[in-house]
C-alpha cells in the first residue's frame, strides 16, 4: 500500500497558546528579581472532551512556592477558537484566533488588577 498521508504532513508546527504563555512566564522573573515567576502547566483531560487546559500561575519561591492562578485557557486541537478564564479579572473571554489571543493576553497581563496582585506578592516576599 502507498503512503496516504501526503507529502506536506508533519511539516511546520504551529505556535501553541502554551508556548506563548511560557514565553511570557519567562519574561516575568527578571522583572521581579525572580521573587515572582511565571509557571505554565498543560493538562490533557477527557473530561474536557479531549481538550487541553493550560494554567498560568504566578509562583513565589520565597513563600514555599505559593501559586496564584492568574488565568487558564481551554482549547481543542486545532487551538482556535479558545476560551480564556482570566481569574484575575473574573472574566471569561472567547478568542477566535492567535492575533486576538495575543491582544487579550496583553490586556490581562498589563491590567491594573494583575499589577496589584504582583505588587501584593512582592510585598509578602519582603515581609518574610
C-alpha positions in Angstrom: 0.0 0.0 0.0 1.2 3.5 -0.7 1.6 6.5 1.7 -1.8 8.1 2.1 -0.7 10.9 4.4 0.5 13.3 1.8 4.0 14.8 1.5 3.2 18.0 3.4 2.0 16.5 6.7 4.3 16.8 9.7 5.9 19.9 8.4 5.9 23.2 10.3 4.4 23.1 13.8 2.0 25.9 15.0 2.9 28.2 17.9 0.6 27.0 20.6 -1.1 29.1 23.3 1.0 27.3 25.9 4.2 28.3 24.1 3.1 31.9 24.0 2.3 31.8 27.8 5.7 30.1 28.5 7.4 33.0 26.7 5.6 35.5 28.9 6.3 33.5 32.0 10.0 33.6 31.2 9.8 37.4 31.0 8.2 37.9 34.4 11.0 36.6 36.7 13.6 39.2 35.6 11.0 42.0 36.1 10.6 41.0 39.8 14.2 39.9 40.6 12.8 36.4 40.4 10.7 37.0 43.5 7.6 36.2 41.4 7.9 33.9 38.5 5.5 32.5 35.9 4.7 28.8 35.5 2.7 27.2 32.8 1.1 23.8 33.1 -0.8 21.9 30.4 -3.3 19.1 31.3 -5.0 16.9 28.7 -8.2 15.6 30.1 -11.0 13.6 28.6 -13.4 15.4 31.0 -13.0 18.4 28.7 -13.9 16.4 25.6 -10.2 15.8 24.7 -9.4 19.5 25.0 -6.3 20.9 26.7 -6.4 23.0 29.7 -3.5 25.4 30.2 -2.8 27.1 33.5 -0.7 30.2 34.1 0.4 30.6 37.7 2.3 33.3 39.5 4.8 31.4 41.8 6.6 32.9 44.8 9.6 30.7 45.6 10.3 32.5 48.9 6.8 31.7 50.2 7.2 27.9 49.9 6.3 28.1 46.2 3.0 29.8 46.7 1.0 29.6 43.5 -1.6 32.2 42.3 -3.7 31.1 39.3 -3.7 34.2 37.1 -5.5 32.6 34.1 -6.4 29.4 32.4 -7.1 28.5 28.8 -9.3 25.8 27.4 -8.8 24.7 23.7 -9.1 21.8 21.4 -6.9 20.7 18.5 -6.5 22.9 16.5 -6.2 25.5 19.2 -8.6 28.2 18.0 -11.2 29.2 18.9 -10.3 29.0 22.6 -11.6 30.3 25.9 -9.5 32.4 28.4 -10.7 32.2 32.0 -9.0 35.3 33.4 -9.3 34.6 37.1 -7.5 37.8 38.0 -10.2 39.8 36.1 -13.1 37.4 37.0 -13.8 37.3 33.3 -14.3 34.7 30.6 -13.1 35.7 27.1 -13.8 33.8 23.8 -10.9 34.1 21.4 -11.3 33.3 17.7 -7.6 33.4 16.6 -4.0 33.8 17.6 -3.9 37.6 16.9 -6.8 38.2 19.2 -5.3 35.8 21.8 -2.1 37.9 21.9 -4.1 41.1 22.2 -6.3 39.8 25.0 -3.3 38.3 26.8 -1.5 41.6 26.7 -4.6 43.3 28.2 -4.7 40.8 31.0 -1.0 40.8 31.8 -0.7 44.6 31.8 -4.0 45.2 33.7 -4.1 47.1 36.9 -5.5 44.0 38.7 -2.5 41.9 37.6 -0.1 44.6 38.7 -1.9 44.8 42.0 -1.6 41.0 42.5 2.2 41.0 41.6 2.8 44.0 43.9 1.0 42.3 46.8 3.0 39.1 46.3 6.2 41.2 46.2 5.1 42.8 49.5 4.7 39.4 51.1 8.2 38.4 49.9 9.7 41.5 51.5 7.8 40.8 54.8 9.1 37.2 55.0 
